[in-house]
């Protein structure tokens, strides 16, 4: 495949992934605030009422991740073509994208499992356990996103593979992900002990 085709696929998949994220984001708002995980029955009823939207968002995430992987592979190719001596950075960009993808898939599998459990006869303890496990998988989200964005930004600024403003924008967003936040605990989820 020639470089122009790689660039077209990279751009198309990057844009498609971004559009899918924008399309699916309002669905999370439609769900509203979930009840306390401490009341398993009430929480299971909430998931039962919302399971169609929850499953839809999980499926859209999978399609988004396909675009993200193609985008990351294309960026790796572009970085290597512009500056072959930055192979290590190209590998870091692609590797961090794959790890981030695996983390999102783990979250989606657990959260999707909680939603799927509600289709026939929900078991509140199972719904709660899967939801808590999915929340625990979110613990690394900000660090992994910051790693990907920092590596990508550094690659853009060092190799000039893309316009410099995109690199600086990525630096800013990666810094926002590293802003100190209180670590979530199960108690933070409305009364769970």
N, C-alpha and C positions, 0 to 999 in steps of 0.2 A: 504494500500500500504506500503510495507516495505521501510526502509531507502535507500537501494541500488537503488530501482526503482526511488525514489524521487530524489536522487542525479543524476541519469542518465538523468531524464527528465529536471532537473534544468540545468545541463551542456549542454544538447542538445539544449534546448530552448535559453539559453544564447548565445551559439555559432551561432545558426540560426539567432537570432536577430542581432548579430554583423555582420554576413555575409550580411544580407539584407541591413543594413546601408551602408556597403562598396559597395554593388552593386548599390544602388540607388543614392549614392552621385555624381557619374559622370553625371547623368542625369541633375542635377542642373547646371553644368558647360556648358552642351550642349545648355541650354536655352540662355546663354549670359546675358549681362547686360540689364535689362528692361529700357524702356524709362521713362521719367518723369511722375509721377502720375498727374502732373499739366495739361498735355495734355491728357484728358480723351480718346479722339478718337484714338490717336496714341498708348496709353497704351492698350486699348481694342483690337486693331489690333494685338499687340504683344501677348496678351493672346490668341486671336483667333488662331494665327499661332502655339502657343505652347500648346494648350489645351490638346492634347493627352498625351504629356509628363507630364504635370501638374496633370492630372487625374491619370496617372500611378504611379507617386510618392506618391500621396495621398493613393492609394490602397496598395502600398507596405508598407507605414507607418502603416496602420491598421494591416497587417500581422506581421510586426515587433513588434508592441505593444502587440499582443497576446503572442509572445515569451517572451517579457520583463515582462509581468505580471506573467507568469508561472515561469520565472527565479526569480523574486522578492519573489513569494510565496515559492519557493523552498529554497531560502536563509533564509527566515523567519523560515522555518521548521528546517533547518540546525543549525541556531543560537540557537534556543530553545532546540534542542537535545544536543548540545555541552555544553551550559550553560543556564539551565532553569531560573536562576536568572537574565538573560538579556532579558527577555520577552519584556520589555518596548522598548529596542533597536531594537529587531526583529520587533515589531509593527511599530516603526518609519521608518525602512527600507521599509517595505511593504506599509505603508501609504504614504510615500513620493513618492514611485514608482507609486501608484495609482493617486496621484495628478498630477504628471508629465504626466502620460498617459492621464488624462482628459485635460490637457493643450494642448498637441499635437493634440488630437482629435478635440478640439475647433479650433485650427489653421487650421487643415486639412479640417474641415467642411466649414470654411469661404473661404479659398483659393480654395477649390474644387468647392464651389458655384460660385465663380467668373469665374472659367474655364467652368463650366457647362452652365453658362449664355451665353457663346459665341457659343454654338453649333448651334443655330437656327438664331437668330437675336440679336447680342450683343447690350446691352444698356450700353454705356460707363460710365454713372453715377453709375449704379449698380455694374459694374466690379470694378470701382475705390473704391466705398464704401466697398465692400466686401474685397478687397485687403487691404485697410487701416485698417479695423477691424481685419484682420488676422495679420497684422504687430503689431497692438496694443496688441494682445494676446501674442506676442513674448516677451513682456516686462519682464515677470517673468521667462523666460527660464533659464537664468544663475543662478538665486537664487535657483530655484527648483532643477536644476541639481546638484548644489553644495550641497544642503541639502541631496539629495539622496546619492551622492558619499561620503560625510563626514560621514553620518550615517553608510553606508556600510563599509567604511574604519575603522571607530572606532570599529564596530562590529567584523571585521576580526582581528584587532590588539588586542582587549580585550579578545576575545573568542578563538582565534587561530583556527577558523573554517576552514580557508583557509591559504595557505602559507602567511607569513608576507609580502613578497614583493608585493603581490596583494593589501594589505592594504595601504602600503606606496605609491604605484602607484596611488591608488584612492585619497590619501591625496593630492598628487601633482596636479592631474587633477582637484580636487575640488578647490584648491587654484587658479588655472588658471581661473576658472569660476568666482571667486570673485574679480579678478583683476579689479580695478576701470576702468569703461568705461563711456564714455559720454552717457547719456540717449538718445535714438533715438527720434527724433521728426519728425513730418510730413515734416518740412522744409528740413530735412536731405535727403529726398527721391527726390532729384533733382528738387528743385524749387517749391514744394507744399507749399502753405501758408495757 
